[in-house]
């Protein structure tokens, strides 16, 4: 994809600084909080249920749902994002419909058609690879099954694979060679230095497979190091672990200026959390490429709600691979029926209070 530049060479800041409301009181946040446990249709990240703490604020609903293994220093960003959504709301949108990719967990190839049926009209799919206990042959079979299904539907497949840092450099290059053509290979290795090595080796071998960075942006102290080391072609940005929509938009602007393309994605969010991603994509500026064509944001990883058996509101319909821009209001009956057991509610309240001290 050609490097793009802003449509206006001297644009006004699309996200001007806004006055921040006063930090809410902790007691008020806890009083507005609901802890839910949502069953998944397909095991993802090794779990079959997804727990989240949802907050009803004056500007709408927010979500606090860092993965359970994350400590307070990392989880506090998710709390910032949830408070922003509930107390500040989101920037004005520039588009009302968001193209999304389907997400395929590390299921057997035989299960791929069943999972893909949850993403009507999608032509872009992100496929989990490098699953512990599996091998490259399993990844090849899964990717080829997705490619065949998309082609059978009469669409040109756009495939991404996500290794979550599961390979070393040599394994990543071998996998890229075996799995291409690909839109990109996401977080093939754990460190920024390894990503840079993979990208260099792919270019030297004449393999056109872009490298995307996810954890190397959201789980490090310096998210700009990826650009400084030229370690990636694509930045995968997730609003919750980055501290909210406004932080994502600022980071996206900076990284795009350093020639990284931007993909917005979710972190297995509930319908409330998906709002953050949709509004982030909706607020991203369009860019004009070298052929003077306006380039809208690429397919976002925001259709993961399709992996849930139950959510706090009715499922958003994917229409021709797009989701509408909406703001979620959980249904009281669903909040009640999906409420986490008392011990889990206490655990999440304690976790929020630990993170609150770091805000």
Rosetta silent file (secondary structure, phi, psi, omega in degrees, C-alpha in Angstrom):
SEQUENCE: XXXXXXXXXXXXXXXXXXXXXXXXXXXXXXXXXXXXXXXXXXXXXXXXXXXXXXXXXXXXXXXXXXXXXXXXXXXXXXXXXXXXXXXXXXXXXXXXXXXXXXXXXXXXXXXXXXXXXXXXXXXXXXXXXXXXXXXXXXXXXXXXXXXXXXXXXXXXXXXXXXXXXXXXXXXXXXXXXXXXXXXXXXXXXXXXXXXXXXXXXXXXXXXXXXXXXXXXXXXXXXXXXXXXXXXXXXXXXXXXXXXXXXXXXXXXXXXXXXXXXXXXXXXXXXXXXXXXXXXXXXXXXXXXXXXXXXXXXXXXXXXXXXXXXXXXXXXXXXXXXXXXXXXXXXXXXXXXXXXXXXXXXXXXXXXXXXXXXXX
SCORE:     score description
SCORE:     0.000 S_00000001
   1 L     0.000  130.100 -177.452    0.000    0.000    0.000 S_00000001
   2 L   -65.870  150.540  175.145    1.499    3.378   -0.974 S_00000001
   3 L   -64.706  137.160 -177.694    2.473    5.810    1.720 S_00000001
   4 L  -112.426  166.077 -179.860   -0.271    8.376    2.164 S_00000001
   5 E  -136.723  156.157 -178.994   -0.329   11.955    3.296 S_00000001
   6 E   -57.599  143.875 -178.741   -3.022   14.139    4.869 S_00000001
   7 L   -60.153  -36.034  177.375   -5.565   15.519    2.390 S_00000001
   8 L  -107.027  120.778 -176.948   -4.847   19.044    3.638 S_00000001
   9 L   -63.648  -19.359  177.967   -1.100   19.816    3.907 S_00000001
  10 L  -133.095   62.382 -175.011   -1.858   22.130    6.825 S_00000001
  11 L   -73.413  150.946  169.708   -4.972   20.631    8.421 S_00000001
  12 L   -68.318  150.547  178.728   -6.483   21.909   11.606 S_00000001
  13 L   -58.658  117.531 -177.593   -6.063   19.477   14.430 S_00000001
  14 L   -71.424  -10.877 -179.039   -9.006   17.070   13.983 S_00000001
  15 L  -132.973   67.085 -177.062   -8.926   16.350   17.705 S_00000001
  16 L   -61.328  155.452 -179.749   -8.338   19.682   19.440 S_00000001
  17 L   -60.675  135.802  179.160   -7.681   19.675   23.133 S_00000001
  18 L  -116.316  147.957  176.104  -10.870   19.562   25.131 S_00000001
  19 L   -64.788  129.668 -179.501  -11.331   20.590   28.746 S_00000001
  20 L   -84.554  133.004  176.718  -11.267   17.444   30.846 S_00000001
  21 L   -66.286  160.623  178.672  -14.077   17.059   33.353 S_00000001
  22 L   -60.939  144.134  178.186  -13.147   16.654   36.958 S_00000001
  23 L   -59.800  128.723 -179.789  -12.139   13.148   37.933 S_00000001
  24 L   -66.388  163.125  176.752  -15.234   11.389   39.302 S_00000001
  25 L   -76.927  141.183  179.785  -15.324   10.151   42.840 S_00000001
  26 H   -56.955  -42.921 -179.164  -14.375    6.506   43.306 S_00000001
  27 H   -60.459  -36.629  178.974  -17.535    5.838   45.308 S_00000001
  28 H   -66.801  -42.128  179.013  -19.628    7.212   42.429 S_00000001
  29 H   -61.616  -47.983 -178.891  -17.856    4.949   39.926 S_00000001
  30 H   -64.057  -35.471  179.999  -18.380    1.865   42.077 S_00000001
  31 H   -67.071  -27.249 -178.361  -22.014    2.789   42.643 S_00000001
  32 L   -94.186    3.421 -169.348  -22.534    2.918   38.859 S_00000001
  33 E   -93.552  146.897  174.220  -20.649   -0.336   38.150 S_00000001
  34 E  -132.783  133.930  176.847  -21.921   -3.717   36.983 S_00000001
  35 E  -107.366  125.340 -177.361  -19.730   -6.825   36.639 S_00000001
  36 E  -121.314  157.523  176.536  -20.805   -9.282   33.944 S_00000001
  37 E  -128.693  111.573 -172.266  -19.612  -12.682   32.772 S_00000001
  38 E  -105.451  126.795  178.568  -20.259  -13.320   29.077 S_00000001
  39 E   -75.943  139.963  178.473  -20.107  -16.822   27.562 S_00000001
  40 E   -96.913  146.658  176.238  -18.084  -17.244   24.378 S_00000001
  41 E   -77.249  -27.857 -178.216  -19.180  -19.337   21.422 S_00000001
  42 E  -135.006  136.488  177.693  -15.558  -20.270   20.691 S_00000001
  43 E   -59.167  134.531 -176.619  -12.648  -20.531   23.119 S_00000001
  44 E  -142.009  130.703 -175.712  -10.465  -17.430   22.746 S_00000001
  45 L    54.810   29.923  175.884   -7.224  -16.665   24.550 S_00000001
  46 L    79.596    6.913 -178.517   -7.779  -19.907   26.423 S_00000001
  47 E  -120.583  157.223  177.060  -11.068  -18.794   28.042 S_00000001
  48 E  -113.602   -4.863  173.537  -14.726  -19.623   27.490 S_00000001
  49 E  -135.174  150.738  179.842  -16.152  -16.634   29.398 S_00000001
  50 E  -121.881  118.169  178.249  -15.243  -12.958   29.318 S_00000001
  51 E   -95.143  147.373  179.160  -15.645  -10.893   32.457 S_00000001
  52 E  -154.993  149.240  173.299  -15.960   -7.109   32.394 S_00000001
  53 E  -105.595  120.480 -177.624  -16.849   -4.243   34.692 S_00000001
  54 E  -108.418  141.639 -174.578  -19.253   -1.798   33.039 S_00000001
  55 E  -125.456  125.130  175.965  -19.859    1.753   34.276 S_00000001
  56 E   -92.003  107.516 -177.403  -22.924    3.879   33.559 S_00000001
  57 E  -109.479  177.308 -178.976  -21.678    7.459   33.463 S_00000001
  58 L   -66.356  -21.363  179.560  -23.195   10.852   32.606 S_00000001
  59 L  -102.592    1.259 -178.008  -21.853   10.635   29.013 S_00000001
  60 E   134.293 -163.250 -177.742  -22.794    6.989   28.442 S_00000001
  61 E   -97.846  142.887  175.040  -21.418    3.571   29.324 S_00000001
  62 E  -123.557  163.799 -177.947  -17.748    2.703   29.775 S_00000001
  63 E  -128.067  137.623  172.679  -15.930   -0.600   30.133 S_00000001
  64 E  -124.676  104.761 -173.952  -13.067   -1.719   32.388 S_00000001
  65 L  -147.072   49.962  175.066  -11.986   -5.200   31.300 S_00000001
  66 L   -62.726  147.336  179.680   -8.214   -5.724   31.318 S_00000001
  67 L   -59.713  148.624 -167.201   -7.291   -9.383   30.977 S_00000001
  68 L   -62.970  -23.276 -177.961   -7.046  -11.055   34.359 S_00000001
  69 L   -82.627   -6.182 -177.563   -3.281  -11.586   34.182 S_00000001
  70 L   -80.764  135.283  176.864   -2.550   -7.847   33.823 S_00000001
  71 L   -81.496  173.295 -176.365   -1.281   -6.021   36.898 S_00000001
  72 H   -57.490  -38.115 -176.418   -2.466   -2.548   38.037 S_00000001
  73 H   -61.974  -31.357  177.758    0.276   -0.641   36.191 S_00000001
  74 H   -91.259  -39.324 -176.321   -1.015   -1.978   32.876 S_00000001
  75 H   -67.452  -22.026 -178.214   -4.693   -2.304   33.763 S_00000001
  76 H   -61.421  -29.150  178.021   -4.952    1.373   34.739 S_00000001
  77 H   -63.134  -38.096  178.241   -4.980    2.315   31.046 S_00000001
  78 H   -65.300  -34.985  177.745   -8.174    0.304   30.608 S_00000001
  79 H   -68.375  -41.367  176.333   -9.683    2.206   33.524 S_00000001
  80 H   -56.845  -43.125 -179.049   -8.747    5.536   31.911 S_00000001
  81 H   -64.053  -42.264 -179.549  -10.502    4.397   28.749 S_00000001
  82 H   -66.778  -40.367  178.474  -13.627    3.363   30.631 S_00000001
  83 H   -67.413  -39.812  177.284  -13.826    6.612   32.581 S_00000001
  84 H   -58.303  -48.258 -178.467  -13.305    8.628   29.394 S_00000001
  85 H   -62.196  -39.205 -174.653  -16.177    6.832   27.668 S_00000001
  86 H   -82.018  -29.657 -174.611  -18.519    7.210   30.644 S_00000001
  87 H  -110.476  -23.226 -178.722  -17.678   10.796   31.663 S_00000001
  88 L  -110.987  -29.294 -173.720  -16.372   12.491   28.475 S_00000001
  89 L    78.960 -163.215 -171.844  -17.940   10.640   25.579 S_00000001
  90 L  -121.442  157.370  176.530  -16.316   10.457   22.155 S_00000001
  91 L   -64.337  162.519 -179.494  -15.078   12.935   19.509 S_00000001
  92 L   -63.216  137.961 -178.606  -17.334   13.872   16.597 S_00000001
  93 L   -81.546  156.486  173.533  -17.411   11.173   13.882 S_00000001
  94 L  -110.563   -5.709  178.342  -16.405   11.568   10.252 S_00000001
  95 L  -153.411  156.622 -173.233  -18.193    8.399    9.074 S_00000001
  96 L  -111.667  -11.075  178.963  -21.202    6.365   10.161 S_00000001
  97 E  -130.683  134.778 -171.367  -20.343    2.861    8.915 S_00000001
  98 E  -118.641  122.746  174.743  -17.148    1.000    9.760 S_00000001
  99 E   -71.214  138.626 -177.286  -15.658   -1.830    7.714 S_00000001
 100 E  -128.097  158.031  171.589  -14.620   -4.716    9.965 S_00000001
 101 L  -103.062  152.774  170.661  -12.612   -7.895    9.702 S_00000001
 102 E   -80.063  151.482  178.821  -13.700  -11.286   10.919 S_00000001
 103 E  -117.896  125.251 -178.055  -11.585  -12.908   13.632 S_00000001
 104 E  -110.667  109.546  176.260  -10.844  -16.624   13.457 S_00000001
 105 L   -63.344  177.144 -176.517   -9.545  -18.196   16.694 S_00000001
 106 L   -79.424   61.351 -179.629   -7.067  -21.077   16.557 S_00000001
 107 L   -89.539  162.434  173.148   -9.781  -23.589   15.693 S_00000001
 108 L   -61.295  151.630 -178.466   -9.316  -26.705   13.547 S_00000001
 109 H   -56.562  -32.170 -179.546   -9.636  -26.042    9.818 S_00000001
 110 H   -65.579  -21.652 -178.638  -12.855  -28.063    9.774 S_00000001
 111 H   -92.072   -7.536 -175.728  -14.471  -25.515   12.116 S_00000001
 112 H   -58.404  -47.977 -179.480  -13.522  -22.472   10.026 S_00000001
 113 H   -57.889  -37.179  178.933  -16.734  -22.301    7.929 S_00000001
 114 H   -62.916  -43.451  179.683  -18.846  -22.331   11.110 S_00000001
 115 H   -69.905  -42.105 -177.736  -16.899  -19.420   12.609 S_00000001
 116 H   -63.292  -26.775  179.698  -16.801  -17.457    9.351 S_00000001
 117 L   -63.087  -16.190  178.753  -20.591  -17.614    9.095 S_00000001
 118 L   -78.452   -4.693 -174.472  -20.664  -15.158   12.007 S_00000001
 119 L  -126.400   67.353 -175.662  -19.173  -12.430    9.757 S_00000001
 120 L   -61.465  131.018  175.459  -21.536  -11.925    6.800 S_00000001
 121 L    82.557   -5.700 -179.336  -20.078   -9.969    3.922 S_00000001
 122 L   -73.526  139.150  173.484  -16.571   -9.661    5.389 S_00000001
 123 L  -112.304  -14.784  178.658  -13.698  -10.062    2.972 S_00000001
 124 E  -104.637  131.904  179.947  -10.947   -9.304    5.483 S_00000001
 125 E  -135.174  139.142  171.963  -10.144  -11.884    8.167 S_00000001
 126 E  -106.389  126.677 -172.223   -7.614  -12.031   10.966 S_00000001
 127 E  -115.976  126.644  178.098   -6.587  -15.584   11.781 S_00000001
 128 E   -73.261  134.328  179.505   -4.939  -16.620   15.027 S_00000001
 129 L  -135.458  177.352  178.216   -1.722  -18.623   14.543 S_00000001
 130 L    59.797   32.934  178.774    1.211  -19.857   16.640 S_00000001
 131 L   -69.218  132.873  175.907   -1.166  -21.325   19.228 S_00000001
 132 L   -54.598  134.246 -178.892    0.659  -23.262   21.966 S_00000001
 133 L    89.827   -7.438  176.999    0.367  -26.975   21.269 S_00000001
 134 L  -111.113  173.343 -178.603   -0.185  -26.472   17.541 S_00000001
 135 L  -129.782  174.584 -177.657    2.257  -26.421   14.622 S_00000001
 136 H   -60.055  -33.810  178.267    2.723  -24.528   11.386 S_00000001
 137 H   -60.468  -37.151  176.592    0.782  -27.198    9.478 S_00000001
 138 H   -64.270  -41.654  179.265   -2.263  -26.380   11.626 S_00000001
 139 H   -64.216  -43.760 -179.740   -1.854  -22.682   10.810 S_00000001
 140 H   -61.000  -44.680 -178.950   -1.520  -23.376    7.080 S_00000001
 141 H   -62.773  -41.445 -178.887   -4.668  -25.517    7.087 S_00000001
 142 H   -66.252  -45.766 -179.182   -6.650  -22.858    8.976 S_00000001
 143 H   -64.650  -42.804 -179.895   -5.506  -20.011    6.716 S_00000001
 144 H   -66.146  -33.393  177.415   -6.174  -21.976    3.543 S_00000001
 145 H   -65.416  -41.296  176.567   -9.651  -22.862    4.799 S_00000001
 146 H   -64.370  -45.614 -178.891  -10.416  -19.167    5.308 S_00000001
 147 H   -58.669  -42.584 -178.398   -8.970  -18.263    1.909 S_00000001
 148 H   -67.250  -39.666 -179.446  -11.101  -20.907    0.198 S_00000001
 149 H   -65.923  -42.583  179.525  -14.307  -19.814    1.954 S_00000001
 150 H   -65.393  -44.224  179.707  -13.871  -16.151    1.031 S_00000001
 151 H   -62.708  -38.821  179.921  -13.048  -17.014   -2.574 S_00000001
 152 H   -64.231  -26.462  178.029  -16.069  -19.325   -2.781 S_00000001
 153 L   -82.791    0.820  177.290  -18.253  -16.379   -1.771 S_00000001
 154 L    82.444   20.332  179.187  -16.948  -14.452   -4.776 S_00000001
 155 L  -116.279  149.989  176.205  -14.817  -12.006   -2.830 S_00000001
 156 L   -78.456  117.505 -175.742  -11.091  -11.325   -3.038 S_00000001
 157 L   -71.537  138.267  171.956   -9.703  -12.460    0.330 S_00000001
 158 E  -119.323  108.699 -170.847   -7.657  -10.071    2.456 S_00000001
 159 E  -114.817  135.002  174.146   -6.003  -12.179    5.145 S_00000001
 160 E  -120.508  146.620  173.245   -4.086  -11.188    8.257 S_00000001
 161 E  -122.498  146.436 -176.084   -2.501  -13.569   10.720 S_00000001
 162 E  -126.856  114.488 -177.601   -1.830  -12.825   14.377 S_00000001
 163 L   -95.619   -9.245 -178.725    0.882  -14.761   16.227 S_00000001
 164 L    49.424   39.753  176.330    0.705  -12.784   19.512 S_00000001
 165 L    73.099   20.581 -171.865    4.508  -12.957   19.738 S_00000001
 166 L   -84.296   -5.768 -178.061    4.549  -16.750   19.511 S_00000001
 167 L  -114.281  160.500  163.989    7.417  -17.231   17.038 S_00000001
 168 L   -89.572 -179.943 -173.551   11.127  -16.516   16.932 S_00000001
 169 H   -62.072  -48.144 -178.124   12.556  -14.654   13.936 S_00000001
 170 H   -63.306  -41.714  178.830   13.322  -17.723   11.811 S_00000001
 171 H   -63.518  -38.413 -179.214    9.930  -19.279   12.527 S_00000001
 172 H   -65.060  -43.065  179.471    8.188  -16.019   11.610 S_00000001
 173 H   -66.460  -41.924  177.682    9.937  -15.776    8.238 S_00000001
 174 H   -61.150  -43.410 -179.797    9.226  -19.443    7.516 S_00000001
 175 H   -65.544  -43.099  179.073    5.564  -18.952    8.417 S_00000001
 176 H   -58.537  -42.595 -179.969    5.235  -15.811    6.298 S_00000001
 177 H   -62.917  -39.933 -176.509    6.635  -17.684    3.299 S_00000001
 178 H   -76.877  -29.308 -171.933    4.205  -20.577    3.842 S_00000001
 179 H   -98.188  -17.470 -177.306    1.104  -18.470    4.536 S_00000001
 180 L   -63.324  155.461    8.979    1.401  -15.661    1.976 S_00000001
 181 L   -77.920  139.323 -179.608   -0.249  -13.837    0.260 S_00000001
 182 L  -134.837  150.135  171.020   -1.150  -11.885    3.370 S_00000001
 183 L   -67.452  -48.418  172.946   -2.192   -8.327    4.157 S_00000001
 184 E  -165.650  165.982  175.331    0.136   -8.509    7.132 S_00000001
 185 E  -113.730  116.763 -171.131    1.552  -10.710    9.855 S_00000001
 186 E   -92.709  129.978  176.759    0.705   -9.275   13.270 S_00000001
 187 L    40.619   60.532 -179.288    3.151   -9.394   16.190 S_00000001
 188 L   -64.076  -31.740 -178.876    5.075  -12.400   14.875 S_00000001
 189 L  -128.525  169.850 -171.055    7.654  -12.114   17.687 S_00000001
 190 L   -78.207  -34.753 -171.056    7.624  -10.751   21.200 S_00000001
 191 L  -108.739  158.419  177.410   10.085   -7.830   21.002 S_00000001
 192 H   -62.208  -40.367 -179.919   10.432   -4.741   18.868 S_00000001
 193 H   -60.631  -40.195  178.695   13.989   -5.770   17.947 S_00000001
 194 H   -68.243  -38.929  176.564   12.739   -9.112   16.650 S_00000001
 195 H   -58.367  -42.821  179.054    9.997   -7.418   14.624 S_00000001
 196 H   -61.758  -40.626  178.324   12.656   -5.274   12.971 S_00000001
 197 H   -64.512  -43.550  178.721   14.684   -8.390   12.132 S_00000001
 198 H   -60.210  -46.941 -178.562   11.656  -10.149   10.659 S_00000001
 199 H   -61.147  -42.308  179.016   10.797   -7.133    8.526 S_00000001
 200 H   -63.975  -44.067 -178.574   14.389   -6.862    7.269 S_00000001
 201 H   -67.122  -36.828  177.336   14.612  -10.558    6.423 S_00000001
 202 H   -63.498  -43.480  179.923   11.292  -10.516    4.585 S_00000001
 203 H   -65.764  -42.170 -179.740   12.424   -7.577    2.456 S_00000001
 204 H   -65.200  -31.448  179.797   15.807   -9.157    1.729 S_00000001
 205 L   -84.820   -1.795 -179.724   14.107  -12.380    0.672 S_00000001
 206 L    71.819   26.679  179.667   11.752  -10.499   -1.642 S_00000001
 207 L   -99.194  113.882 -177.818    8.683  -11.590    0.335 S_00000001
 208 L   -86.231   84.477  173.851    5.994   -8.909    0.282 S_00000001
 209 L  -132.891  116.844 -179.829    4.430   -9.492    3.679 S_00000001
 210 E   -74.197  153.995  177.172    3.931   -6.472    5.890 S_00000001
 211 E  -107.752  132.457  177.361    4.669   -6.627    9.614 S_00000001
 212 E  -114.241  145.812  179.009    2.135   -5.261   12.111 S_00000001
 213 E  -114.257  130.775  175.586    2.802   -4.359   15.741 S_00000001
 214 L  -121.228  -77.118  179.713    0.240   -4.764   18.507 S_00000001
 215 H   -58.252  -30.918  179.908    1.742   -5.734   21.872 S_00000001
 216 H   -71.438   -3.736  172.832    4.934   -3.885   20.905 S_00000001
 217 H  -109.578  -47.395 -172.303    2.870   -0.691   20.986 S_00000001
 218 H   -88.803  -12.954 -177.420    0.325   -1.207   23.752 S_00000001
 219 L  -119.288   28.598  179.125    2.423   -3.213   26.228 S_00000001
 220 L  -131.231  161.024  179.607    5.634   -1.178   26.231 S_00000001
 221 L   -70.711  -33.249 -176.658    6.724    2.056   27.864 S_00000001
 222 L  -118.753   95.224 -178.206    7.610    3.694   24.523 S_00000001
 223 L   -70.286  -11.238 -178.967    5.000    3.016   21.816 S_00000001
 224 L   -87.850   -7.581 -176.402    6.988    5.089   19.319 S_00000001
 225 H   -64.938  -29.760  176.604   10.001    2.766   19.343 S_00000001
 226 H   -57.021  -44.177  179.512    8.376    0.599   16.671 S_00000001
 227 H   -71.818  -39.637 -178.311    8.563    3.533   14.267 S_00000001
 228 H   -62.009  -37.022 -179.685   12.044    4.563   15.377 S_00000001
 229 L   -91.532    2.318 -176.736   13.429    1.080   14.640 S_00000001
 230 L    51.575   47.075 -173.524   11.361    0.708   11.458 S_00000001
 231 L   -91.069   -8.622 -176.467   10.094   -2.503   12.958 S_00000001
 232 L  -151.863  159.558  174.351    6.604   -2.492   11.434 S_00000001
 233 L  -102.382  -22.662 -174.155    4.514   -1.316    8.513 S_00000001
 234 E  -132.716  137.412  172.951    1.215   -1.299   10.398 S_00000001
 235 E  -105.875  121.510  175.829    0.261   -0.186   13.911 S_00000001
 236 E   -95.623  113.515 -172.635   -2.628   -2.124   15.459 S_00000001
 237 E  -113.382  131.990 -178.515   -4.193    0.226   17.996 S_00000001
 238 E  -122.263  123.526 -171.915   -6.728   -0.754   20.657 S_00000001
 239 H   -63.395  -39.572 -175.941   -8.441    2.017   22.621 S_00000001
 240 H   -62.721  -54.556 -178.829   -8.867    0.225   25.959 S_00000001
 241 H   -72.174  -11.246  177.465   -5.219   -0.750   26.591 S_00000001
 242 H   -93.213   -6.841  176.961   -4.011    2.589   25.198 S_00000001
 243 L   101.902   10.227  174.198   -6.060    4.651   27.647 S_00000001
 244 L   125.121  173.182 -175.216   -9.028    5.664   25.506 S_00000001
 245 H   -65.816  -43.431 -176.806  -10.168    6.961   22.145 S_00000001
 246 H   -66.135  -38.520  176.477   -8.437   10.344   22.343 S_00000001
 247 H   -64.325  -40.752  177.968   -5.101    8.755   23.231 S_00000001
 248 H   -61.879  -45.368 -178.226   -5.508    6.349   20.307 S_00000001
 249 H   -62.920  -39.738  178.006   -6.262    9.170   17.877 S_00000001
 250 H   -64.579  -45.073  179.899   -3.206   11.132   19.008 S_00000001
 251 H   -65.431  -40.440  178.793   -0.963    8.079   18.693 S_00000001
 252 H   -60.676  -42.419  179.421   -2.446    7.212   15.289 S_00000001
 253 H   -61.847  -44.365 -178.677   -1.707   10.701   13.997 S_00000001
 254 H   -67.030  -44.778 -177.147    1.898   10.515   15.178 S_00000001
 255 H   -70.875  -35.332  176.571    2.556    6.992   13.867 S_00000001
 256 H   -64.703  -36.105  177.069    0.925    7.699   10.515 S_00000001
 257 H   -64.535  -20.322  176.662    3.211   10.698   10.142 S_00000001
 258 L  -101.143   22.546  168.825    6.074    8.215   10.523 S_00000001
 259 L    75.268   25.883  170.942    4.687    6.129    7.639 S_00000001
 260 L  -100.441  135.209  170.085    2.806    3.437    9.548 S_00000001
 261 E   -76.264  159.816 -173.349   -0.666    2.450    8.424 S_00000001
 262 E  -120.937  129.139  168.596   -3.257    2.185   11.197 S_00000001
 263 E  -121.032  128.217  176.146   -5.649   -0.640   12.041 S_00000001
 264 E   -93.953  139.134 -177.839   -8.020   -0.198   14.987 S_00000001
 265 E  -143.390  169.916  178.639   -8.974   -3.351   16.872 S_00000001
 266 L  -104.385  172.719  176.928  -10.699   -4.552   20.018 S_00000001
 267 L  -120.857   55.767 -175.180   -9.430   -6.558   22.964 S_00000001
 268 L    52.868   52.512 -176.335  -12.314   -9.058   23.095 S_00000001
 269 L   -80.442  156.170  167.513  -14.530   -6.244   24.309 S_00000001
 270 L   -71.663  178.216  177.817  -18.179   -6.383   25.250 S_00000001
 271 H   -58.024  -32.898  177.748  -20.635   -4.367   23.172 S_00000001
 272 H   -65.641  -44.974  179.334  -19.846   -1.398   25.434 S_00000001
 273 H   -66.915  -34.345  178.535  -16.129   -1.685   24.738 S_00000001
 274 H   -61.120  -29.895  175.644  -16.695   -2.068   20.998 S_00000001
 275 H   -52.271  -41.801 -178.110  -18.203    1.442   21.068 S_00000001
 276 H   -59.830  -46.881 -178.820  -14.717    2.802   21.794 S_00000001
 277 H   -65.287  -43.626  179.647  -13.219    1.145   18.740 S_00000001
 278 H   -61.427  -42.692 -179.339  -16.047    2.143   16.414 S_00000001
 279 H   -72.039  -28.415  175.009  -15.871    5.772   17.524 S_00000001
 280 H   -66.358  -47.178  178.373  -12.086    5.763   17.177 S_00000001
 281 H   -63.720  -40.503 -178.438  -12.322    4.600   13.546 S_00000001
 282 H   -62.155  -28.523 -177.597  -15.180    7.017   12.911 S_00000001
 283 H   -93.547   -8.934  178.206  -13.013    9.930   14.072 S_00000001
 284 L   -65.447  141.267  177.254   -9.880    8.973   12.131 S_00000001
 285 L   -73.606  155.278  169.005   -9.170   11.334    9.223 S_00000001
 286 L   -82.955  158.173  179.578   -9.193   10.154    5.625 S_00000001
 287 E  -128.193  154.944  177.515   -5.963   10.428    3.660 S_00000001
 288 E  -103.726  127.243 -177.670   -5.141   11.040    0.028 S_00000001
 289 L   -86.168 -171.881 -175.676   -2.740    8.558   -1.549 S_00000001
 290 L   -66.741  -15.689  178.720   -0.200    9.110   -4.314 S_00000001
 291 L  -104.300   18.259  177.737   -2.965    8.773   -6.921 S_00000001
 292 L    61.244   31.743  175.906   -5.137   11.424   -5.224 S_00000001
 293 L  -102.988  131.978  178.512   -7.621    8.825   -4.008 S_00000001
 294 E   -71.690  124.238 -178.908   -9.108    9.312   -0.560 S_00000001
 295 E  -102.627  117.465  176.038   -8.150    6.319    1.588 S_00000001
 296 L   -86.819  164.610 -178.430  -10.562    5.479    4.394 S_00000001
 297 L   -57.101  142.107  178.645   -9.442    3.445    7.405 S_00000001
 298 L   -68.430  168.678 -178.202   -8.833   -0.255    6.646 S_00000001
 299 L   -52.262  128.922 -176.063  -11.076   -2.980    8.003 S_00000001
 300 E   -95.172  149.634  178.293  -11.057   -2.787   11.801 S_00000001
 301 E   -84.469   63.350 -171.812  -10.887   -5.703   14.189 S_00000001
 302 L  -123.449   17.822  179.128  -14.160   -4.748   15.853 S_00000001
 303 L  -104.062   19.271 -176.144  -16.489   -7.632   14.990 S_00000001
 304 H   -70.279  -10.806  172.397  -15.369   -9.809   17.898 S_00000001
 305 H   -58.360  -22.939  178.482  -18.829   -9.472   19.429 S_00000001
 306 H   -68.518  -12.699  178.832  -19.707  -12.287   17.041 S_00000001
 307 H   -86.106   -7.141 -179.621  -17.620  -14.599   19.240 S_00000001
 308 E   -90.889  141.576  169.200  -20.010  -14.145   22.193 S_00000001
 309 L   -77.035  -36.976  178.883  -23.012  -16.355   22.864 S_00000001
 310 L  -138.486  145.574  176.441  -24.542  -13.583   24.979 S_00000001
 311 L  -137.093  178.999 -174.168  -23.788   -9.890   25.379 S_00000001
 312 L   -82.820   -0.991  173.323  -25.276   -6.991   27.331 S_00000001
 313 L  -150.641  166.420  178.039  -27.348   -5.832   24.375 S_00000001
 314 L   -58.485  149.271 -176.974  -28.659   -7.446   21.164 S_00000001
 315 L   -64.506  142.319  171.016  -25.897   -8.151   18.628 S_00000001
 316 L   -70.210  137.924  177.820  -25.007   -5.516   16.086 S_00000001
 317 L   -83.295  128.352  172.387  -25.777   -6.752   12.586 S_00000001
 318 L   -84.262  118.891 -178.294  -22.805   -6.941   10.233 S_00000001
 319 E  -115.606  114.005 -179.366  -24.080   -5.751    6.859 S_00000001
 320 L    50.934   42.795  175.366  -21.824   -6.388    3.881 S_00000001
 321 L    77.799   13.413 -178.615  -18.800   -6.444    6.158 S_00000001
 322 E  -126.211  149.550  172.145  -19.660   -3.172    7.941 S_00000001
 323 E  -112.218  142.876  175.686  -20.933   -2.223   11.408 S_00000001
 324 E   -76.524  151.748  175.938  -23.017    0.898   12.071 S_00000001
 325 L   -80.063  114.310 -178.930  -21.690    3.550   14.420 S_00000001
 326 L  -136.814  170.222  173.670  -23.843    3.289   17.541 S_00000001
 327 L  -121.194  123.881 -171.755  -23.649    3.922   21.280 S_00000001
 328 L   -81.428  135.562  168.824  -24.533    0.944   23.439 S_00000001
 329 L  -121.966  107.390 -178.598  -27.018    1.025   26.298 S_00000001
 330 L   -58.806  145.602  177.873  -27.027   -2.348   28.079 S_00000001
 331 L   -81.905  131.159 -178.909  -30.428   -3.900   28.731 S_00000001
 332 H   -53.781  -39.850 -179.204  -31.246   -4.171   32.458 S_00000001
 333 H   -64.788  -37.206  178.783  -32.492   -7.737   32.067 S_00000001
 334 H   -71.126  -40.301  176.975  -29.253   -8.783   30.398 S_00000001
 335 H   -58.396  -38.008 -179.405  -27.144   -7.065   33.047 S_00000001
 336 H   -71.888  -46.369 -175.799  -29.050   -9.046   35.660 S_00000001
 337 H   -72.092  -25.648 -178.350  -28.935  -12.411   33.899 S_00000001
 338 L  -100.630    7.345 -178.707  -25.250  -12.063   32.969 S_00000001
 339 E   -59.144  136.660  178.165  -24.135  -10.697   36.341 S_00000001
 340 L   -71.336  153.703  176.884  -20.942  -12.284   37.620 S_00000001
 341 L   -57.947  157.604 -174.723  -21.078  -14.222   40.923 S_00000001
 342 H   -54.359  -40.214 -179.079  -20.590  -12.168   44.071 S_00000001
 343 H   -65.107  -35.896  179.065  -16.986  -13.274   44.619 S_00000001
 344 H   -73.372  -35.776  175.352  -16.062  -12.218   41.090 S_00000001
 345 H   -61.137  -44.839  178.137  -17.809   -8.878   41.518 S_00000001
 346 H   -60.604  -39.881 -179.714  -15.769   -8.279   44.671 S_00000001
 347 H   -61.596  -43.645 -178.912  -12.587   -9.229   42.793 S_00000001
 348 H   -70.778  -36.702  176.988  -13.280   -6.693   40.058 S_00000001
 349 H   -64.168  -41.347  177.223  -14.199   -3.948   42.518 S_00000001
 350 H   -63.497  -41.555  179.794  -10.933   -4.535   44.368 S_00000001
 351 H   -63.091  -43.463  178.030   -9.039   -4.460   41.092 S_00000001
 352 H   -60.660  -42.557 -179.629  -10.643   -1.176   40.077 S_00000001
 353 H   -64.483  -35.968  176.019   -9.724    0.369   43.434 S_00000001
 354 H   -63.919  -42.484  179.170   -6.085   -0.735   43.009 S_00000001
 355 H   -71.132  -31.354 -178.151   -5.944    0.885   39.585 S_00000001
 356 H   -57.322  -34.382 -179.368   -7.741    3.995   40.833 S_00000001
 357 L   -65.261  -19.090 -176.669   -4.719    4.884   42.940 S_00000001
 358 L   -99.253   -4.830 -179.280   -2.645    5.112   39.728 S_00000001
 359 L   -64.788    0.000    0.000   -4.987    7.365   37.735 S_00000001
